[in-house]
């Protein structure tokens, strides 16, 4: 009896638990289905809105290309959702060709000298540089003779004027002297052939050259033995003959090496005349460098041209030294040498 009652009670309990499970599971499943449908619908709406925004961005890109060709966004570019621009297949295929070192140097050389005949700028600049150098040397040597004579004069005021002039030129930078001569002293200079800048450059360099060359001449003349001058006068030579036959040959042989160095320094000093728009060799290299944005070949070529010009002009003075050397003169008189 007890067994039957327990069996009946256990069966009724299991049925009641199943009913409770069904009652609780139905709203739970309904809630989960509702949540799943809601989430799926939201993601689809987001996807539709994202596709719509991407389409709008593509239309915006094409519109910007049609309106403004200078925009950075080109035709065929698409903006992704992260904002990164993806290039078209044509741009990916257009890879710039890499040039070798020698190809780059040849291209730089071509732009510096060949294109537009720019080598003519260097040739004209070299002509202006050599012209100013030679003219300044001749005029400066003439001023140096005057300054040397004033320094050796018996009149005190002439010696004082020469000292003041030497002090001003040796204590003032050459560039400042050039600018003062152009913008102050010769500000109203006008010539019919249009060489005002070259003339002012020549005068300024000549005045500076004379201050140093005059002191070289004075030192060379003062170093001559007084007995030679007295012997020449005892032989009946006049003052001019004493100067031309005795003083000048000896003094020239002594001062020529220093004079040569000052001449080469004058050649290199002409590089500052570009400050008053004189188109010399250095100014020509600046013009080419500004046009080509290349610095190597214009500057190196200018340095090489200055180097070759200086050595050629120095060789001329070396030949003059050889000719004035008394030992070589005796050898030539005896026929031992052909030069």
C-alpha positions in Angstrom: 0.0 0.0 0.0 2.8 2.3 0.9 4.6 1.4 -2.4 1.6 2.4 -4.4 1.2 5.6 -2.6 4.8 6.6 -3.1 4.6 5.7 -6.8 1.5 7.8 -7.2 3.1 10.7 -5.4 6.3 10.6 -7.3 4.4 10.5 -10.6 2.3 13.5 -9.7 5.5 15.4 -8.6 7.2 14.7 -12.0 4.2 15.9 -13.9 4.0 19.1 -11.9 7.7 19.8 -12.5 7.3 19.3 -16.2 4.4 21.7 -16.2 6.4 24.3 -14.3 9.3 23.9 -16.8 6.9 24.4 -19.7 5.4 27.4 -18.2 8.8 29.1 -17.6 10.4 28.0 -20.8 7.8 29.5 -23.1 8.3 33.1 -22.1 12.1 32.6 -21.9 12.2 31.3 -25.5 9.9 34.1 -26.7 12.2 36.7 -25.0 15.3 35.2 -26.6 13.7 35.1 -30.1 12.6 38.7 -29.7 16.1 39.8 -28.6 17.7 37.9 -31.6 15.3 39.5 -34.1 15.9 42.9 -32.7 19.7 42.6 -32.8 19.6 41.2 -36.4 17.4 44.1 -37.5 19.7 46.6 -36.0 22.8 45.2 -37.7 21.1 45.2 -41.0 20.2 48.8 -40.5 23.7 49.7 -39.6 25.0 47.8 -42.7 22.6 49.6 -44.9 23.6 53.0 -43.5 27.3 52.1 -43.9 26.8 51.1 -47.5 24.9 54.3 -48.1 27.7 56.4 -46.5 30.3 54.6 -48.7 28.3 55.3 -51.8 28.0 58.9 -50.8 31.8 59.1 -50.3 32.4 57.7 -53.8 30.0 60.2 -55.3 31.8 62.9 -53.3 35.2 61.8 -54.5 34.1 61.9 -58.2 32.4 65.2 -57.7 35.5 66.8 -56.1 37.6 65.5 -59.0 35.3 67.1 -61.6 35.1 70.4 -59.8 38.8 70.9 -58.7 41.5 69.1 -60.6 44.2 70.4 -58.2 42.7 68.3 -55.3 44.9 65.6 -53.8 42.1 63.0 -54.4 42.3 61.8 -57.9 39.9 59.9 -60.1 39.6 56.3 -59.2 40.4 56.8 -55.5 38.0 55.4 -52.9 37.8 56.4 -49.3 37.4 53.4 -47.0 35.4 53.5 -43.7 38.7 54.1 -41.8 39.5 57.2 -43.9 42.5 55.7 -45.7 42.7 56.5 -49.4 43.3 53.5 -51.7 44.9 54.2 -55.1 43.8 52.9 -58.4 45.5 50.2 -60.3 47.0 52.6 -62.7 48.7 54.6 -60.0 50.1 51.4 -58.5 51.6 50.3 -61.8 53.2 53.8 -62.4 56.3 53.2 -60.2 59.0 55.9 -60.8 62.1 54.6 -62.5 65.2 54.6 -60.2 68.3 56.3 -61.6 71.8 55.3 -60.9 74.4 57.6 -59.3 76.1 58.4 -62.6 72.8 59.0 -64.3 71.9 61.6 -61.7 75.4 63.2 -62.0 75.0 63.4 -65.8 71.6 64.9 -65.5 72.9 67.5 -63.0 75.9 68.3 -65.4 73.5 68.7 -68.3 71.2 71.1 -66.4 74.2 73.1 -65.2 76.1 73.5 -68.5 74.1 72.2 -71.5 70.5 73.3 -71.0 69.8 76.8 -72.4 73.5 77.2 -73.1 74.4 78.0 -69.5 78.1 77.4 -70.1 78.0 80.9 -71.8 77.3 82.4 -68.4 80.5 80.9 -67.0 82.5 82.0 -70.1 81.2 85.6 -69.8 81.8 85.6 -66.1 85.3 84.4 -66.5 86.0 87.2 -69.1 84.6 89.8 -66.7 86.7 88.4 -63.8 89.9 88.4 -65.8 89.2 91.9 -67.2 88.6 93.4 -63.8 91.7 91.6 -62.4 94.1 92.8 -65.1 92.7 96.4 -65.2 92.8 96.6 -61.4 96.4 95.3 -61.4 97.6 97.9 -63.9 95.8 100.8 -62.2 96.7 99.6 -58.8 100.4 99.4 -59.8 100.3 103.0 -61.0 98.7 104.1 -57.7 101.4 102.0 -55.8 104.2 103.9 -57.5 102.6 107.2 -56.4 102.1 105.9 -52.9 105.7 104.6 -52.7 107.0 107.9 -53.9 104.9 109.7 -51.2 106.2 107.4 -48.5 109.8 108.1 -49.5 109.3 111.8 -50.0 111.2 114.3 -47.9 108.1 116.3 -47.3 106.4 115.2 -44.1 102.8 116.0 -45.1 103.1 113.7 -48.1 104.4 110.9 -45.9 101.5 111.4 -43.5 98.9 111.3 -46.3 100.4 108.1 -47.6 100.3 106.6 -44.1 96.6 107.6 -43.6 95.7 106.1 -46.9 97.5 102.8 -46.1 95.9 102.7 -42.7 92.4 103.2 -44.1 92.7 100.6 -46.8 94.4 98.0 -44.7 91.9 98.4 -41.8 88.7 98.5 -43.8 87.2 95.3 -45.4 87.4 95.2 -49.1 83.7 94.6 -49.4 82.9 97.7 -47.4 85.2 99.7 -49.6 83.5 98.4 -52.7 80.0 99.3 -51.4 81.1 102.8 -50.3 82.6 103.4 -53.8 79.4 102.2 -55.5 76.6 103.6 -53.4 78.3 106.8 -52.0 81.3 108.0 -54.1 80.1 106.9 -57.6 76.4 106.8 -56.9 75.6 109.1 -59.9 78.1 107.5 -62.3 76.7 106.9 -65.8 78.6 105.9 -68.9 77.2 105.6 -72.4 78.6 102.1 -72.8 77.0 100.9 -69.6 79.9 99.5 -67.6 79.4 101.5 -64.4 79.6 98.4 -62.1 82.8 97.1 -63.8 84.5 100.5 -63.6 83.6 101.0 -59.9 84.8 97.4 -59.1 88.1 98.1 -60.9 88.7 101.3 -59.0 87.9 99.9 -55.6 90.1 96.8 -56.2 92.9 99.0 -57.5 92.9 101.3 -54.5 93.1 98.3 -52.2 95.8 96.7 -54.2 97.9 99.9 -54.3 98.0 100.0 -50.4 99.8 96.7 -50.3 101.8 96.9 -53.5 103.1 100.3 -52.6 104.6 99.0 -49.3 106.2 96.1 -51.2 107.8 98.6 -53.5 109.0 100.8 -50.7 110.5 97.8 -48.9 112.2 96.7 -52.1 113.7 100.1 -52.8 114.9 100.7 -49.2 116.6 97.3 -49.2 119.0 98.3 -52.1 122.6 99.1 -51.0 123.3 102.8 -51.0 126.7 102.2 -52.4 125.2 101.0 -55.7 123.2 104.2 -56.1 126.2 106.4 -55.3 128.4 104.4 -57.7 125.8 104.9 -60.5 125.7 108.7 -59.8 129.5 108.8 -59.8 129.4 107.3 -63.3 127.3 110.2 -64.4 123.9 108.7 -64.4 121.0 111.0 -63.8 118.2 110.3 -61.3 115.9 108.8 -64.0 118.8 106.6 -65.3 119.7 105.5 -61.8 116.1 104.4 -61.2 115.7 102.6 -64.5 119.2 101.0 -64.7 119.9 100.2 -61.0 117.0 100.7 -58.6 114.1 99.2 -60.6 115.7 96.0 -61.9 117.0 95.1 -58.4 113.7 96.1 -56.6 111.6 94.3 -59.2 113.5 91.0 -58.7 113.0 91.3 -55.0 109.4 92.2 -54.8 108.1 90.0 -57.7 107.4 86.9 -55.6 105.4 88.9 -53.1 103.8 90.9 -55.9 102.7 87.6 -57.6 101.0 86.5 -54.4 99.1 89.8 -54.1 98.0 89.5 -57.7 96.6 86.0 -57.1 94.8 87.4 -54.0 93.3 90.1 -56.2 92.1 87.6 -58.6 90.2 85.7 -55.9 89.0 89.0 -54.3 87.0 89.7 -57.5 84.4 87.2 -56.3 82.9 90.0 -54.1 81.9 92.3 -57.1 78.7 90.3 -57.4 77.4 92.3 -54.4 76.9 95.3 -56.7 75.4 93.1 -59.5 78.5 92.7 -61.5 78.2 89.4 -63.4 81.5 87.9 -62.8 82.4 84.2 -62.5 81.0 83.8 -59.0 77.8 85.7 -59.8 77.3 83.5 -62.9 77.5 80.3 -60.7 74.9 81.8 -58.4 72.6 82.5 -61.3 72.9 78.9 -62.6 72.5 77.5 -59.1 69.3 79.5 -58.6 67.9 78.3 -61.9 68.7 74.6 -61.6 68.6 74.1 -57.8 71.9 72.3 -58.2 74.8 73.3 -56.0 77.5 70.7 -56.7 78.5 71.4 -60.3 78.1 75.2 -60.3 80.3 75.7 -57.2 82.8 73.0 -58.1 83.2 74.3 -61.6 83.7 77.8 -60.3 86.4 76.6 -57.9 88.2 74.7 -60.7 88.1 77.7 -63.1 89.6 80.0 -60.4 92.2 77.4 -59.6 93.3 77.0 -63.3 93.3 80.7 -63.9 95.4 81.4 -60.8 98.0 78.8 -61.8 98.2 80.1 -65.4 98.7 83.7 -64.3 101.2 82.5 -61.6 103.2 80.7 -64.3 103.5 84.1 -66.2 105.0 85.7 -63.1 107.3 82.6 -62.7 108.6 83.2 -66.2 109.2 86.8 -65.4 111.2 85.8 -62.3 113.2 83.5 -64.4 114.0 86.2 -66.9 115.0 88.7 -64.3 117.3 86.3 -62.4 120.9 87.5 -63.0 122.2 83.9 -62.9 119.9 82.9 -65.7 120.8 86.1 -67.6 124.5 85.2 -67.5 123.7 81.7 -68.7 121.7 83.1 -71.6 124.5 85.5 -72.5 126.9 82.5 -72.6 124.5 80.5 -74.6 124.1 77.8 -72.0 120.3 78.0 -72.1 117.9 78.7 -74.9 115.2 80.5 -73.0 
